[in-house]
Amino acid sequence: MIQWYAPTMVAKEDKRQEFYVQLSEVLRKQKKRDIIILRGDLNAKVGQENEGLEHIMGRHGLGETNENGQHLVDFCTRHDLVIGGTIFPHKDCHKVMWVSPDHKIENQTDHVATGRKWR
């Protein structure tokens, strides 16, 4: 199991990309037979649109995809991972990880990803 915490959207793009480069290095060091489970706060919104990405994510994400969400989707595509919290329907209250101070915006930014073999 690998616990991660990604840079927020206010971080510079090169820092956000560097995070995924480092995470890729960690994955490359894992044995092929290991069950990979990645979890943590990615500050990534992957949304519900999964056309062409059905092998990576389901339609049960929350919100609209942001740049960090696209980084996560791209990362999972390269490493044959599935974003678990999007596969099955859940009540929104179980998906929300952050609520704005005025309670008008809710985001799902914490994710668990595992090898597609274990989907």
C-alpha positions as CSV (number, residue, x, y, z in Angstrom):
1,M,0.0,0.0,0.0
2,I,1.3,3.4,-1.0
3,Q,-0.1,6.5,0.8
4,W,0.3,9.7,-1.2
5,Y,-0.5,13.4,-0.9
6,A,-0.3,15.4,-4.1
7,P,0.3,19.1,-4.6
8,T,-2.8,21.3,-4.8
9,M,-4.0,23.2,-7.8
10,V,-2.1,26.4,-6.6
11,A,1.2,24.6,-7.0
12,K,3.1,25.2,-10.2
13,E,2.5,22.8,-13.0
14,D,6.0,21.5,-13.0
15,K,5.7,20.6,-9.3
16,R,2.5,18.7,-9.9
17,Q,4.1,16.8,-12.8
18,E,7.1,16.1,-10.7
19,F,4.9,14.4,-8.1
20,Y,3.6,11.9,-10.7
21,V,7.2,11.3,-12.0
22,Q,8.3,10.4,-8.4
23,L,5.2,8.2,-7.9
24,S,5.9,6.4,-11.1
25,E,9.4,5.7,-9.8
26,V,7.9,4.2,-6.7
27,L,5.6,2.0,-8.8
28,R,8.5,0.8,-11.0
29,K,10.3,-0.5,-7.9
30,Q,7.3,-2.7,-7.0
31,K,7.4,-6.4,-7.9
32,K,5.1,-7.4,-10.7
33,R,3.2,-9.9,-8.5
34,D,2.5,-7.4,-5.8
35,I,-1.0,-6.1,-5.3
36,I,-0.7,-2.3,-5.7
37,I,-3.0,-0.1,-3.7
38,L,-2.5,3.6,-3.9
39,R,-4.5,5.9,-1.6
40,G,-4.5,9.4,-0.5
41,D,-5.4,13.1,-1.0
42,L,-4.6,13.8,-4.7
43,N,-6.4,17.1,-4.8
44,A,-7.8,15.6,-8.0
45,K,-11.4,15.8,-9.2
46,V,-12.0,13.2,-11.8
47,G,-15.7,13.8,-12.3
48,Q,-18.2,11.5,-14.0
49,E,-17.3,11.6,-17.6
50,N,-15.5,8.4,-18.5
51,E,-16.1,7.9,-22.2
52,G,-13.1,6.0,-23.5
53,L,-11.8,5.6,-20.0
54,E,-14.1,2.9,-18.8
55,H,-11.1,0.7,-18.1
56,I,-9.7,3.4,-15.7
57,M,-12.7,4.8,-14.0
58,G,-16.5,4.5,-13.5
59,R,-19.2,7.1,-13.8
60,H,-19.6,7.7,-10.1
61,G,-17.1,10.5,-9.4
62,L,-18.1,13.8,-8.0
63,G,-17.9,17.2,-9.7
64,E,-16.1,18.2,-12.8
65,T,-12.6,17.0,-13.8
66,N,-9.8,19.5,-13.0
67,E,-6.1,19.5,-14.1
68,N,-5.0,17.3,-11.2
69,G,-7.9,15.0,-12.1
70,Q,-6.6,14.7,-15.6
71,H,-3.0,14.0,-14.3
72,L,-4.5,11.2,-12.2
73,V,-6.4,9.7,-15.1
74,D,-3.3,9.9,-17.3
75,F,-1.2,8.3,-14.5
76,C,-3.7,5.5,-14.0
77,T,-3.8,4.9,-17.8
78,R,0.0,4.6,-18.0
79,H,0.2,2.2,-15.0
80,D,-3.0,0.2,-15.7
81,L,-4.7,1.3,-12.5
82,V,-8.4,1.8,-11.7
83,I,-9.8,4.7,-9.7
84,G,-11.8,2.8,-7.2
85,G,-14.2,5.4,-5.8
86,T,-15.7,6.0,-9.2
87,I,-16.7,2.4,-10.0
88,F,-19.7,1.9,-7.7
89,P,-22.5,4.3,-6.8
90,H,-22.3,5.8,-3.3
91,K,-24.3,8.6,-1.7
92,D,-22.5,12.0,-2.2
93,C,-22.1,12.4,1.5
94,H,-19.8,9.3,1.4
95,K,-17.7,10.7,-1.5
96,V,-17.2,14.3,-0.3
97,M,-13.7,15.0,1.2
98,W,-13.8,18.8,1.3
99,V,-16.6,21.3,1.7
100,S,-16.1,25.0,1.2
101,P,-16.6,27.4,4.2
102,D,-19.9,28.5,2.7
103,H,-21.0,24.9,2.2
104,K,-21.8,25.5,-1.5
105,I,-18.9,23.5,-3.0
106,E,-18.2,19.9,-2.3
107,N,-15.2,18.0,-3.7
108,Q,-14.1,14.5,-3.9
109,T,-10.3,14.8,-3.9
110,D,-9.2,11.6,-2.0
111,H,-8.9,8.5,-4.1
112,V,-7.9,4.8,-4.0
113,A,-6.4,3.2,-7.1
114,T,-5.5,-0.4,-7.6
115,G,-4.3,-2.6,-10.4
116,R,-6.9,-3.1,-13.1
117,K,-6.4,-6.9,-12.6
118,W,-8.0,-6.5,-9.2
119,R,-11.0,-4.4,-10.3
